[in-house]
Amino acid sequence: MADLILTPNLDRADDVYADLLAAHEGLDKKESDAFNARLLLILANHIGDRDVLRQALAAATLKQED
């Protein structure tokens, strides 16, 4: 089982963030939500490890409580 990486692990993170914002440009709330859902499923498929995905779900849930 792999462990979820929670430390910074993105090259050029600001550029990645800008790419995400650009992908949402011109979308209304419903379209943006649908895009996020598709992206989440694509990335979950790429990860392909249910245990890692469960760790990510738990980490995201904890972040909501902050």
N, C-alpha and C positions, 0 to 999 in steps of 0.2 A: 504494500500500500504506500502510495506517495503522500507526502504532506503538502498542504496548501501553503503557498508562499505569500506571506503578508507583509514582508519588507519590500521597499521599492525595488522593482524588477523590470522597469520599462526604459528602454533607450528613448531619449527625447520625449519624455512624458508630456510636456507642454504641447508638442506637435500632435501627439495622439489625441489629447483633449481637444485641440482645435479641429482635428479631423472628425471627432465625434460631434462637435457643435455644427460643423459644416454639413454633416450627414442629416442633421435635423432641420436644417434651414428650409423654410417654406412649408414645413409640415404643421398641421394643426395638432391638437392634443391627442386625438384618437390615432392619427397616423404616426405620431411620435411614439405613442405607447406600443403600437403594433410593430414599429421598427425595432424598439427596444426588446420586445418579446422574441422577434426573429433573431436578432443579434445574440441574445442570451442563449437560445437553443442551438445556434450555430457554434458558439464558443463552448457550450456544454458538450456538444458532440465532439468537438475537437479535443477537449480534455479527456473525455471518454472514461473517466474513473469516478464511479458513483461515490466512493468514500471521499474523494477530494471535493466533489460537488456538494456533499453533505457538510463538509467542513466550511465551504464557502457560504452555504445557506446559514449555518450557525453564526459565522462571522458577520454576515450582513444583518442578521437579526439583532446581534449584540450592538452593532453600530446604530440601529434605530433607537435604541434605548438611551443613548448618550444625549 
